[in-house]
Structure formats: C-alpha cells, structure tokens
C-alpha cells in the first residue's frame, strides 16, 4: 500500500509482516527539493526537509551555505539498499561527532562525484575529490564535505554487512578515489540510474543487485588491497618461503620477492605491516647463521663461508649485521655456542 507525502514528494510504503501485521511506514521513493520556497528561506527549509528522510535528523548532514541554497534530490529504496541522485548549490555538508554517534555504523555509500572537484575534511586531513571520482564513505564517519560550485551526485547506499569485503579495509579506503576504468564508471551510472527510475513495485532482487554492484566496483578499485586483506596471511607465508629458498642469494631484492608472488612491491610491503620485508630477510639470514654456528659439526666452515651461505655479500657486512642482531660477533657466538656475551653474564 502506498501514499504520497505532499510536503516532500515521498512515496511511503507500509509492508506487511509474515504474521499479517502492518509495519511502520518507511520511504520507498522520495524526492526532496526546495526550489519552490522564498529565496531567503531555501537553506532553512532544506535542512528541515532532510530531517524527515529515512535517516532522520541525526543521519543527514547539516548544510552550511547561503540562505538561497537550492537542492533537488530523488531516491529509490529497494529493501535496505537505495539509490540517491540529485543536484545542489555550492555549500558545506557537515556530519560532526555528536550527529555521527547516532548513525548506523554499518551503512556505507558508494558515491560518484559530479563535474567539479570537492574537498572532504575527515580524520585530521583533507581529501581532494576530483570530478567524476568514485569513493566510499561510512555514515558514521564525522566529516565536512565542501562543494565550491553547483554540482551533482549519484549515490548507492547499502548495508556493508551484506558485502563479502572486510569492513576494516573499506574504512581504510574511505574518501580515496577508487581506481576503476571509465567503462566501470559507466556501468555504475547506467545500473544505478536504471534502478532509480524503476516503477513500483520495484523488483525484489534490485536490492541484492545494488549490493553486488558495490562489491564489483570496490573489488575492481581496490584490487591488490582486497587480495591482501583476504589472503594476507597465506601470501605472507609464500613470501617467507621465497626468502628461505633464496636465502643464499645476496642480490635478492624486494622486487624479486614481489615478482615471485606476482604482486606489486607496495603490496609486498603491506604483507609485512610495520617491518620492511628486507629487514625480515636479514633477520632470517642471521637466524640461519646462528643455526650453522651452533652446530659443532660445521666448525670446519670459515666465517666467510658461513656469511656466503646465508646470503651476505661480504664477511664484514655479515659481522656487522650479526653483531647488531645478536649482541656479539660470529666468532664469539661460535665459541660460546650460542650463549650470551660475557658482558651479559650475571654472577649470583
């Protein structure tokens, strides 16, 4: 059952539960615009209108602009997913911490910016959004978005828990343009606007389609990052295996390891978090050297031979690295058979 709200142009839907009871009204199709009021009252009227949307006063940004600010947006909701598109004058759109505290933290938006650049102040720094950029934002993220010229937006709004993507990854990727081909952007525009104009009753599967659309675009734009988030531990083990197999190669580089895994150098560094992979490699080499030097059956090997076996180009470099990692020189370590340096001994 549907009816329209003359104040905002909303089409409200009352849905029946499996028990036959009528649930509360919620907007399925909505258009909010403030063009038909006095010029000096448009901004105030717009902020009042947005209070009546499905997000309510706490969920919608407060607009800071000239009193004559004009905007016209349409939305279509299918299940818990929706498409919103419209145009607005220049202004600043604010979600502060107080407003964000009352917002559903699971909802995320995939946004296509208009033909003019914008700026987003969030997390202590400014993100520049170029024209025609696709980017993500979570509803509960405090932010200030600034448009300096009249512009348009296209937004797909979904529950992020329906995605197979890691939510921590999505939050890290917020406000950074998703690097996707123009053809993918066109797919987003055609698909989202088609659903925006679907007749009622909307196709039940359209909500699932919107979720799949966001998943496709985000996976395409965050290719390496998604792969690492999903397979990071296994890929890190693969990188360590490559290092172990090539431990004796003094020329083994981060680029070599990345190429063996068919990933970028940047992705390789992400696998190892705060510790650079070459630091990990050096630690593995020192650990191998300690094993050799602790084995009395290998006492016939010279320190120079041990250094080459463990991938060090020179005995001097091996001595310095071993001293930094172990607190003693290789010859002292062999003499003590892995015991602590004399300076570390503590008598009772």
C-alpha positions, 0 to 999 in steps of 0.5 A: 500500500502506498501514499504520497507525502505532499510536503516532500514528494515521498512515496511511503510504503507500509509492508506487511509482516509474515504474521499479517501485521502492518509495519511502520511506514518507511520511504520507498521513493522520495524526492526532496527539493526546495526550489519552490520556497522564498529565496531567503528561506531555501537553506532553512527549509532544506535542512528541515526537509532532510530531517524527515528522510529515512535517516532522520535528523541525526543521519543527514548532514547539516548544510552550511551555505547561503540562505538561497541554497537550492537542492533537488534530490530523488531516491529509490529504496529497494529493501535496505539498499537505495539509490540517491541522485540529485543536484545542489548549490555550492555549500558545506555538508557537515556530519560532526561527532555528536550527529555521527554517534547516532548513525548506523555504523554499518551503512556505507555509500558508494558515491560518484562525484559530479563535474567539479572537484570537492574537498572532504575534511575527515580524520585530521586531513583533507581529501581532494575529490576530483570530478567524476571520482568514485569513493566510499564513505561510512555514515558514521564517519564525522566529516565536512564535505565542501562543494565550491560550485553547483554540482551533482551526485549519484549515490548507492547506499547499502548495508556493508554487512551484506558485502563479502569485503572486510569492513576494516579495509573499506574504512581504510579506503574511505574518501580515496578515489577508487581506481576503476576504468571509465567503462566501470564508471559507466556501468555504475551510472547506467545500473544505478540510474536504471534502478532509480527510475524503476516503477513500483513495485520495484523488483525484489532482487534490485536490492541484492543487485545494488549490493553486488554492484558495490562489491564489483566496483570496490573489488575492481578499485581496490584490487591488490588491497582486497587480495591482501586483506583476504589472503594476507596471511597465506601470501605472507607465508609464500613470501617467507618461503621465497626468502628461505629458498633464496636465502643464499642469494645476496642480490635478492631484492624486494622486487624479486620477492614481489615478482615471485608472488606476482604482486606489486612491491607496495603490496609486498610491503603491506604483507609485512605491516610495520617491518620492511620485508628486507629487514625480515630477510636479514633477520632470517639470514642471521637466524640461519647463521646462528643455526650453522654456528651452533652446530659443532659439526660445521666448525670446519666452515670459515666465517666467510663461508658461513656469511656466503651461505646465508646470503651476505655479500661480504664477511664484514657486512655479515659481522656487522649485521650479526653483531647488531642482531645478536649482541656479539660477533660470529666468532664469539657466538661460535665459541660460546655456542650460542650463549650470551656475551660475557658482558651479559653474564650475571654472577649470583 
